[in-house]
């Protein structure tokens, strides 16, 4: 029963607004990582961070919802390290 409560709490925690799209530099600034790291996550072949272009050859954007899901999926749990 405790694990169910933890999962519910984890789901409600989000860093990014689900209704907004973010530029890679905004993602990098919020997460305190390099902009190159964000681009590497987007280009990752096995498990990419979902991103889209605003128009053909336009700027990249990541939806807040996709960012929150990606971060939840890749969350580091020290008890398993």
N, C-alpha and C positions, 0 to 999 in steps of 0.2 A: 504494500500500500504506500509506503514511503517513496518508492521509485516512481509511482504514478504521479505523486505530487511534484516531484522533481522535474519530471518530463513536462508537466503542465506549466511549471514556472519557467523552464527553459524555452518553451514555445512562445511565451509572452514577451521574453526579452528580445529586443531588436535594436540594432544600432542605427539602421537606415529607415527612412520613411518609406513605407510600401507604395505610396502613391506618387513617388517622385523618381526621376531618372538622374543618374549621376555620371559625371565625366570621370575618366580614370584618375585624373589628378585630384579630384575631390575624394575619391575612394582612398587613394594613397594617403592623403592628408588626414582623413578621419581615422584610418587604421594605423597610422604612423609607420608606413612602409614606403619603400621606393616606388615611384611611378613605374619603373621597369618591372617590379614585382607584379604589379597589377596587370600589365601587358602580358607577362609570362603566364599568369593564371588564365587569362583570356585565350592565349594560344596553346594551352596545355591540351595535348591530343587525347589523353585518357579521361580527363575529367575537367573540362574547361569551365571557366566562369562565363555564364551566358552574357552576351553583349550584342548590340546591334548598332547599325550606322543610321544617323538621322536622315540621310539621303545617299544616293550613290556616291561613293568615295567621300562621304561626309564624316563628321566626328563620331567617335564611338561613345556609346552610352550603356550603362548597366542599370537595370531597374532595381529599385530598392528591395522589392520582394525577392528577386533572384539573389541579390547580395546577402540578404538575411538567411535565405535557405542555404546558400553556399557556405557561409560562415558557420551555420549550425552543423552542417554536414562535416566540416573540417575542423570542428572544435577539438582542441587538445584536452584530453582528460588525464591529469597527472597520475591518477591511480593506475592507469594502464601503461605508463611510461616505464 
